[in-house]
């Protein structure tokens, strides 16, 4: 049996050991080249980059079969997330792979800045011995102001505590309980600027954080304050920082990142109070191997059918949670696909609800999975959990998610209510360990359907002889019935049949079915 090979393009320099999860997978072929070096990129389903390769609309158009882009690092500034989402491409990163390296580099830069180590080193190298010129500052007893208390900020605070520093933090998403647990003081930005002897920024570069430290905010800091940026260029206004240093208000700055890289701001970095490194905070052997290994492992998982756990443009779930919800991940996809083939009229809104134990878990990925399945038969573009929301919106379909304690006697339940121009359609499903996924209700009819293979959904009037006529109609066309589910409201009223059959159903067999007077409609469902 031949193995389908998935092609992965590694566009930037990467640790070989870090790529081992991809290199050792016989189902994956890794190509390590720049996109510009290849005539065609159509075969690649995954792309791995660091910060050098720009993943923009133009590159995405050259890679029509791309499923996932992995940034071996934290920042995704070089990836057009909107364009990736539009094309249905998952974007993942390695959020904690370089945490320790970056925290250590930040602390090293803080110590080097406070003790003038680079300047003293250059002086000694120049055969000078000028001890008085490099008097420094102890960190003990000083206040460190951390702007942004994520993984790196948290690790930095631990090291600051070991140096007997006080730590104040500004982070609008940090709760007082988390701050107390971490041993830091949560303050607003103005209080941090007023109190801190050293200020370091550790936020992503966003519309809100761009120029966060500017001419106005720098004036609110202590005279002689030390400023560090080991996060993203642009969070600190470089012109304002230079002016504040030249005026003597800011005592010095340590910079690893710049607005333009390689930097051309030599007026700033040539100041004797400024030390700089060329964006190397994450450049350790351990970090590079770690981030490459993390994204490589996740790519392999995604290419083998698992959802992304560190996605940027898709709600992330842990591996542990994925193992718990995987049966429902598969169930929601097939339920969406089933419903889309049952409801062949325009749909305005879909409500997906969860009951029982599953309702206590993170279910947004399950809702997206349902929408992906629902939209797949309806659109000509590729649709998945990433772009399902955008595609639904483009087509005027809204959707919502709800949770309930009601599980209708099952441990877990998933229900979707579809509202459209022809009324409403309800489907309810569950997963039973010994039996697998089941559809247990269609509108007002209870059923027990294994959603797989060739199915026929029949609406009819409950009367004697209908089942016999149905069997004869299919028999004439060599269609063998494997299982049959029958449901009715009342004797002689509306009823349904759900049939699973052994082969594809020819159109003339469906036409003969619908010619039976009591059969109102019959639809083929392929799962």
Beta strands, then each sheet from edge to edge (+ up, - down):
strand 1: 6-10
strand 2: 28-32
strand 3: 44-49
strand 4: 68-71
strand 5: 90-93
strand 6: 143-147
strand 7: 166-170
strand 8: 185-186
strand 9: 198-201
strand 10: 225-229
strand 11: 250-255
strand 12: 274-276
strand 13: 347-356
strand 14: 398-404
strand 15: 412-420
strand 16: 423-432
strand 17: 436-442
strand 18: 445-449
strand 19: 454-461
strand 20: 481-488
strand 21: 494-501
strand 22: 519-526
sheet 1: 2+ 1+ 3+ 4+ 5+
sheet 2: 8+ 7+ 6+ 9+ 10+ 11+ 12+
sheet 3: 14+ 13+ 15- 16+ 17- 18+
sheet 4: 20+ 21- 19+ 22-
end
